[in-house]
Amino acid sequence: MARRKGYALEASQAAIRFAYDALSWQFVETHIDDDNLAARALVEKLGGETIARETFPDGLARDVFGLPRPASAYASALNIIR
């Protein structure tokens, strides 16, 4: 099993960075089912913040999180050095 190895965090950071840098998105958001505690924890690690609560076509209300641009690998390396 691949849980607790950081793969989801690393993949999410790459996808978010791609959305901001390659696709020039101005904003990245995700919608999370209230029962998905692992996804909620991941979004918190990514620096996500609740921006809304919406009811979706399936009738369920979900939190909507905005996700900030991930730090570049260069910036992350500088933080390690400091």
VENNOR-V219241 format. One record per residue. N is the residue number from 0. RES is the residue in one letter. PHI is phi in degrees with one decimal (999 if undefined). OMEGA is omega in whole degrees, 0 to 359 (NA if undefined). BURIAL is # if it has 9 or more other ideal C-beta (glycine too) atoms within 8 Angstrom, else .. Layout:
n=(N	N)
res=(RES	RES)
phi=(PHI	PHI)
omega=(OMEGA	OMEGA)
burial=(BURIAL	BURIAL)
//
This chain:
n=(0	1	2	3	4	5	6	7	8	9	10	11	12	13	14	15	16	17	18	19	20	21	22	23	24	25	26	27	28	29	30	31	32	33	34	35	36	37	38	39	40	41	42	43	44	45	46	47	48	49	50	51	52	53	54	55	56	57	58	59	60	61	62	63	64	65	66	67	68	69	70	71	72	73	74	75	76	77	78	79	80	81)
res=(M	A	R	R	K	G	Y	A	L	E	A	S	Q	A	A	I	R	F	A	Y	D	A	L	S	W	Q	F	V	E	T	H	I	D	D	D	N	L	A	A	R	A	L	V	E	K	L	G	G	E	T	I	A	R	E	T	F	P	D	G	L	A	R	D	V	F	G	L	P	R	P	A	S	A	Y	A	S	A	L	N	I	I	R)
phi=(999	-101.2	-73.8	65.7	-113.4	88.0	-64.5	-65.5	-63.3	-63.4	-65.7	-65.6	-60.7	-65.2	-65.7	-67.1	-60.3	-61.2	-61.4	-72.7	-83.9	-82.2	-95.9	57.9	-66.1	-86.4	-155.8	-119.9	-136.2	-140.1	-115.1	-123.5	-63.9	-56.7	-83.1	-90.1	-67.5	-65.7	-65.8	-62.7	-64.0	-62.8	-61.0	-64.6	-63.0	-80.2	86.1	-67.8	-129.6	-65.3	-115.9	-167.2	-131.4	-126.8	-96.1	-97.9	-55.2	-78.7	90.1	-89.5	-89.5	-136.9	-76.4	-113.0	-113.6	-91.0	-115.9	-74.9	-64.5	-66.7	-63.5	-69.5	-60.6	-63.2	-63.3	-64.0	-64.4	-63.8	-65.3	-68.4	-67.6	-69.2)
omega=(185	180	175	178	177	182	181	178	181	179	179	178	180	180	180	178	178	180	180	189	185	183	180	175	177	184	177	179	176	180	187	173	183	183	184	184	179	179	179	179	178	180	177	177	180	180	181	179	177	180	181	169	185	172	184	183	178	178	180	174	181	172	176	181	171	183	180	175	178	175	178	178	179	180	179	179	179	179	178	182	183	NA)
burial=(.	.	.	.	.	.	.	.	#	.	.	#	#	.	.	#	#	#	#	#	.	.	.	.	.	.	.	#	#	#	#	#	.	.	.	.	.	.	#	#	.	#	#	.	.	#	.	#	.	.	.	.	.	.	.	#	.	.	.	.	.	#	#	#	#	#	#	.	.	.	.	.	.	.	.	#	.	.	.	.	.	.)
//
